[in-house]
Amino acid sequence: MTKLVHTMIRVHDLSMSIEFYRKALGLNIKEQFVFKDYTLTYLANQETDFELELTHNHNEDTAYTHGSGYGHVAVTVDCIHHTHKTLKELDIPPSDIKTIRYQDRLLATLFFIVDPDGYKIEFLQRNGRYN
């Protein structure tokens, strides 16, 4: 049996990314390891044991590309409308809220934001498939 423990993304400006994830997702530094050529920063909150690992390569000046395979990271929230409004107030522009149904079944109510490095983050209302 496996257990998911983290997702890793490479970031260009570590301080900006840490602040973004603190404001947007309520994630704080759980642990940080500074090596000669790179820094590993693990972000988490009390909602889950799952972590977001930010990898910052110290001497990388070129922006990272996401290729055609990366999609998004998803989080759930209690109130999609309140979260949407809060992010707007924090100057983190969310996409429009939309609802996805399959036949008569509610699958998801959601919106997206984008982090400073272009990674998409999906916010899902805790309902439908995501209770």
C-alpha positions as CSV (number, residue, x, y, z in Angstrom):
1,M,0.0,0.0,0.0
2,T,1.4,3.4,-0.9
3,K,0.8,6.8,0.7
4,L,1.1,10.1,-1.2
5,V,3.5,12.4,0.8
6,H,4.3,15.4,-1.4
7,T,4.3,17.1,-4.8
8,M,7.5,18.9,-5.9
9,I,7.6,21.9,-8.1
10,R,10.6,24.0,-9.1
11,V,10.4,27.7,-8.3
12,H,12.4,30.7,-9.6
13,D,11.9,33.1,-6.6
14,L,11.6,31.1,-3.4
15,S,10.6,34.0,-1.2
16,M,7.8,35.0,-3.6
17,S,6.6,31.4,-3.8
18,I,6.6,30.9,-0.1
19,E,4.5,34.1,0.4
20,F,2.1,33.1,-2.4
21,Y,1.4,29.7,-1.0
22,R,1.0,31.2,2.5
23,K,-1.6,33.7,1.3
24,A,-3.4,31.5,-1.3
25,L,-3.5,28.1,0.4
26,G,-2.6,28.8,4.1
27,L,0.6,26.7,3.8
28,N,3.6,27.5,6.0
29,I,7.1,26.2,6.1
30,K,7.3,22.8,7.8
31,E,10.9,22.2,7.1
32,Q,13.6,23.7,5.0
33,F,17.0,22.4,3.9
34,V,19.6,24.8,2.3
35,F,22.3,23.0,0.3
36,K,25.1,24.5,-1.6
37,D,23.3,24.5,-5.0
38,Y,19.7,24.3,-4.1
39,T,17.1,24.6,-1.3
40,L,14.3,22.3,-0.5
41,T,11.3,23.9,1.3
42,Y,8.4,21.7,2.5
43,L,5.1,23.5,3.0
44,A,2.0,22.2,4.8
45,N,-0.9,23.0,7.0
46,Q,-2.9,21.2,9.7
47,E,-5.6,20.0,7.3
48,T,-3.4,17.2,5.9
49,D,0.0,15.4,6.1
50,F,0.5,16.0,2.4
51,E,3.3,18.5,1.6
52,L,4.2,20.8,-1.3
53,E,7.9,20.7,-1.9
54,L,9.4,23.8,-3.4
55,T,12.8,23.2,-5.0
56,H,14.8,26.3,-5.7
57,N,18.0,25.9,-7.7
58,H,20.3,28.7,-6.6
59,N,22.0,29.5,-9.9
60,E,19.1,29.0,-12.3
61,D,18.3,32.2,-14.2
62,T,16.1,30.6,-16.9
63,A,12.4,30.3,-16.2
64,Y,11.1,26.7,-15.9
65,T,8.8,25.2,-18.5
66,H,5.9,23.0,-17.7
67,G,5.7,21.0,-20.9
68,S,2.5,19.4,-22.0
69,G,2.1,16.9,-19.2
70,Y,1.6,19.0,-16.1
71,G,-2.0,19.8,-15.2
72,H,-2.6,21.2,-11.7
73,V,-2.6,20.7,-8.0
74,A,-6.0,20.5,-6.4
75,V,-7.2,21.6,-2.9
76,T,-10.7,21.5,-1.3
77,V,-12.4,24.3,0.6
78,D,-15.5,24.6,2.7
79,C,-16.9,27.6,0.9
80,I,-15.9,28.2,-2.8
81,H,-17.5,31.6,-3.0
82,H,-15.8,32.9,0.2
83,T,-12.4,31.6,-0.9
84,H,-12.9,33.1,-4.4
85,K,-13.7,36.5,-2.8
86,T,-10.8,36.3,-0.4
87,L,-8.2,35.5,-3.1
88,K,-9.5,38.5,-5.2
89,E,-9.0,40.7,-2.1
90,L,-5.4,39.4,-1.8
91,D,-4.8,40.4,-5.4
92,I,-4.5,36.7,-6.5
93,P,-6.8,36.6,-9.5
94,P,-9.1,33.5,-9.6
95,S,-10.8,32.2,-12.7
96,D,-14.6,32.2,-12.8
97,I,-16.4,29.7,-10.6
98,K,-17.9,26.8,-12.7
99,T,-19.8,23.7,-12.0
100,I,-19.3,20.4,-13.7
101,R,-22.1,17.8,-13.8
102,Y,-22.2,14.3,-15.3
103,Q,-25.7,13.3,-16.3
104,D,-27.6,14.4,-13.1
105,R,-24.7,14.0,-10.7
106,L,-22.8,17.0,-9.4
107,L,-19.1,16.3,-9.8
108,A,-17.4,19.6,-8.8
109,T,-17.7,23.3,-8.2
110,L,-14.4,24.9,-8.9
111,F,-12.0,27.6,-10.0
112,F,-8.3,28.0,-10.7
113,I,-5.5,30.3,-9.7
114,V,-1.9,30.4,-11.0
115,D,1.2,30.7,-8.9
116,P,4.2,33.0,-9.6
117,D,5.9,30.2,-11.7
118,G,2.8,29.5,-13.8
119,Y,1.6,26.4,-11.9
120,K,-2.2,26.0,-11.9
121,I,-4.0,25.3,-8.6
122,E,-7.6,24.1,-8.6
123,F,-9.9,25.0,-5.8
124,L,-12.8,22.5,-5.3
125,Q,-15.9,23.0,-3.1
126,R,-16.3,20.2,-0.6
127,N,-19.3,18.7,-2.2
128,G,-20.3,16.3,-5.0
129,R,-17.3,14.0,-5.6
130,Y,-15.1,16.0,-3.2
131,N,-16.9,15.7,0.1
